[in-house]
C-alpha cells in the first residue's frame, strides 16, 4: 500500500474564472404559469441561485472552512484489473485509543461533505457512549478521488477500494455506515469481507427483496399480516419515488455519457439536476443558498469532472434491483428508517433476510439523513455499538470506550 498524502482543497483561480464566465452566459428557459415545483425547479429559484453563485457566493470562504474542519488525505489504492486509483478521504481519529474504526460511504448525489455534521459527534469521547475513528472516502469518480478509466468498474470494485483503504490505514477490523449507494457498497463489503475484517454494518437506506414463494411461510405471513400506518406511508413514499422522482435513474443507468456533456459544459444544468434532488428528497430541510452551492461546487470542481460520478448507475443498477443476486450478508446489521427516504419497505422484509440486530424508526428525516439529521443518525450508531447494545465490542480490542 502507498503512503498517504495530506490534502487541502485549493481550486485554481482559472477554474473559478471559467465558472463565473459560464454563469455570465447562462440562458434560462421560460416557465408555465403557476408551475411551482410540478415541472422541476422553479425559474425564480434557479435565477436566484445562479446570480448568487456568480456574484456573492464566496467559494474561497467555504473551501477554507472545509479544510479547517475536515482532516483530508489521498492515497493510491490498487484495484484488481483497474490499476491504482488515487483516493481522497477524510480521516479523523478519536482521542479514545480503543475507538471503533468506522468507514462512512456516501452515495449520489452526495459526497464526503455529508459526514461533516456527524464527524465531531462520532469521534467525541465519553463514558456515556462509544467513540469512533472515522474514515469517509470520496468514491472513485466523486469529489477529489480519481475516477475509473475503464468500463466495468462495478460493485465489487467499489467495495474493494473501501476495504483496502481501511487496511492501508491499519484498520484490519472495522464497521461501516452508509446510505444510497453507500448501502450497496457496504453491503457488498459485508459479503466479501464479513467476519474476518468487516464486523458489522449500519445503514439509513435499508432495502430488501420482498418475500416470495421460495420461502412459503414468509410469503404467507406477508399476505396475511396487515400493514401498519408507518408501512402504508412508506409504500406510498416508495410509489411516489418510483412514479414521480426516478426518471434520473433510468437515464443515468442507460446513457450517462449523454448527461455528462451538459453537466461538464453548463454549471446551470448541473445545478438544476442536483437542486431538484436536494429539495424534494429531504424532509423540509431548510437549505441555504450557500449550502446548495457548496454541495454543487464540489461536483463542479471534482477531480474526474462533473460528468463522471453518475456513471456508477450504469455499472451498478442491476444490483440495486436484485439484492438477492449476490446473497445476503450474515454479519450483524443495523437499520435506521427515516419517513422521507426514497424507498421504504416493511422492516420485516429486511429482518427475514439479514442479521438485523438494531432497528430504529424516526418521525422526521429524508434521504440525506447524515446531513439532515446527524444527531439522530449518530445516536442510532452509538446505541448499536454501546455497552449493552447488540454489537458492543464487535471489533476485538476496540470497544469504543476508554
Residue, then its C-alpha position, 0 to 999 in steps of 0.5 A: x500500500x502507498x503512503x498517504x498524502x495530506x490534502x487541502x482543497x485549493x481550486x485554481x483561480x482559472x477554474x473559478x474564472x471559467x465558472x463565473x464566465x459560464x454563469x455570465x452566459x447562462x440562458x434560462x428557459x421560460x416557465x408555465x404559469x403557476x408551475x411551482x415545483x410540478x415541472x422541476x425547479x422553479x425559474x425564480x429559484x434557479x435565477x436566484x441561485x445562479x446570480x448568487x453563485x456568480x456574484x456573492x457566493x464566496x467559494x474561497x470562504x467555504x473551501x477554507x472552512x472545509x479544510x479547517x474542519x475536515x482532516x483530508x488525505x489521498x492515497x493510491x489504492x490498487x484495484x484488481x484489473x483497474x490499476x491504482x486509483x488515487x483516493x481522497x478521504x477524510x480521516x479523523x481519529x478519536x482521542x479514545x485509543x480503543x475507538x471503533x474504526x468506522x468507514x462512512x460511504x456516501x452515495x449520489x448525489x452526495x459526497x464526503x461533505x455529508x459526514x461533516x455534521x456527524x464527524x465531531x459527534x462520532x469521534x467525541x469521547x465519553x463514558x456515556x457512549x462509544x467513540x469512533x475513528x472515522x474514515x469517509x472516502x470520496x468514491x472513485x469518480x466523486x469529489x477529489x478521488x480519481x475516477x475509473x478509466x475503464x468500463x466495468x468498474x462495478x460493485x465489487x470494485x467499489x467495495x474493494x477500494x473501501x476495504x483496502x483503504x481501511x487496511x492501508x490505514x491499519x484498520x484490519x477490523x472495522x464497521x461501516x455506515x452508509x446510505x444510497x449507494x453507500x448501502x450497496x457498497x457496504x453491503x457488498x463489503x459485508x459479503x466479501x469481507x464479513x467476519x474476518x475484517x468487516x464486523x458489522x454494518x449500519x445503514x439509513x437506506x435499508x432495502x430488501x427483496x420482498x418475500x416470495x414463494x421460495x420461502x412459503x411461510x414468509x410469503x404467507x405471513x406477508x399476505x396475511x399480516x396487515x400493514x401498519x400506518x408507518x408501512x402504508x406511508x412508506x409504500x406510498x413514499x416508495x410509489x411516489x419515488x418510483x412514479x414521480x422522482x426516478x426518471x434520473x435513474x433510468x437515464x443515468x443507468x442507460x446513457x450517462x455519457x449523454x448527461x455528462x456533456x451538459x453537466x461538464x459544459x453548463x454549471x446551470x444544468x448541473x445545478x438544476x439536476x442536483x437542486x431538484x434532488x436536494x429539495x424534494x428528497x429531504x424532509x423540509x430541510x431548510x437549505x441555504x443558498x450557500x449550502x446548495x452551492x457548496x454541495x454543487x461546487x464540489x461536483x463542479x470542481x471534482x477531480x474526474x469532472x462533473x460528468x463522471x460520478x453518475x456513471x456508477x448507475x450504469x455499472x451498478x443498477x442491476x444490483x440495486x434491483x436484485x439484492x438477492x443476486x449476490x446473497x445476503x450478508x450474515x454479519x450483524x446489521x443495523x437499520x435506521x428508517x427515516x419517513x422521507x427516504x426514497x424507498x421504504x419497505x416493511x422492516x420485516x422484509x429486511x429482518x427475514x433476510x439479514x442479521x438485523x440486530x438494531x432497528x430504529x424508526x424516526x418521525x422526521x428525516x429524508x434521504x440525506x439523513x447524515x446531513x439532515x439529521x446527524x444527531x439522530x443518525x449518530x445516536x442510532x450508531x452509538x446505541x448499536x455499538x454501546x455497552x449493552x447494545x447488540x454489537x458492543x465490542x464487535x471489533x476485538x480490542x476496540x470497544x469504543x470506550x476508554 
